[in-house]
C-alpha cells in the first residue's frame, strides 16, 4: 500500500469535532497555532490543554482570556478553554523543559511569532 501526502483545509474540510480531535492529538505547532484562532471554544479548549502548543501562543491566549466577557467565560467553562487550564498546561511544559529552557523557549517563540506575524 502506498502512502501519500494530501492537503486539507482545516476550517473547510473538518467539522468542529474533527478540529477538536486534531487539536487534542497533534504535535504540530503550526496546526495548533491555526486552531488557537478557531471560533469554537471546544477546539480552543483542546489547544490550551495540548502541551505541544507553543508557549508564546498559550501566554497570548492567557492575556486574551482576561479580556473576554463574563458571559463567554461561563460558556467556555465546559469546553476546557479556561484560565486554569492554560496555566496548568504552562506549568506542565515548564516542568518538562526545566525553568531555564522554558524561559529561553518562550523568548525565542515570541521573537519568531512577532517578527513573522504568524499569530495575532
ZIZI-V170002 format. One record per residue. RES is the residue in three letters. D_LAST is the distance of its C-alpha to the last C-alpha in Angstrom with 2 decimals. Layout:
BEGIN
RES,D_LAST  RES,D_LAST
END
This chain:
BEGIN
UNK,41.33  UNK,38.80  UNK,35.17  UNK,32.67  UNK,29.07  UNK,27.51  UNK,24.12  UNK,22.67  UNK,19.89  UNK,18.44  UNK,17.70  UNK,20.92  UNK,23.33  UNK,22.72  UNK,23.36  UNK,21.65  UNK,24.35  UNK,23.67  UNK,19.95  UNK,21.06  UNK,23.56  UNK,21.18  UNK,18.66  UNK,21.76  UNK,23.42  UNK,21.17  UNK,20.88  UNK,18.51  UNK,15.18  UNK,13.67  UNK,14.88  UNK,13.68  UNK,10.03  UNK,10.70  UNK,12.71  UNK,10.35  UNK,8.82  UNK,12.52  UNK,14.17  UNK,17.14  UNK,17.42  UNK,19.87  UNK,17.55  UNK,14.97  UNK,18.18  UNK,19.12  UNK,15.84  UNK,16.18  UNK,19.83  UNK,19.50  UNK,20.20  UNK,18.79  UNK,15.18  UNK,13.73  UNK,14.33  UNK,11.09  UNK,9.34  UNK,12.28  UNK,12.11  UNK,8.59  UNK,10.09  UNK,13.18  UNK,11.89  UNK,10.49  UNK,13.81  UNK,15.83  UNK,14.67  UNK,15.74  UNK,19.17  UNK,22.25  UNK,23.20  UNK,20.04  UNK,20.50  UNK,24.03  UNK,22.99  UNK,20.61  UNK,23.56  UNK,25.16  UNK,22.15  UNK,21.50  UNK,18.06  UNK,19.39  UNK,18.79  UNK,21.94  UNK,20.85  UNK,17.63  UNK,19.91  UNK,22.58  UNK,20.51  UNK,19.42  UNK,23.17  UNK,24.22  UNK,22.05  UNK,23.42  UNK,26.89  UNK,26.65  UNK,25.38  UNK,27.21  UNK,25.95  UNK,25.96  UNK,24.29  UNK,21.61  UNK,20.80  UNK,21.02  UNK,18.76  UNK,16.09  UNK,16.43  UNK,16.44  UNK,13.30  UNK,11.45  UNK,13.04  UNK,12.36  UNK,8.61  UNK,8.45  UNK,11.25  UNK,10.41  UNK,6.76  UNK,6.79  UNK,3.78  UNK,0.00
END
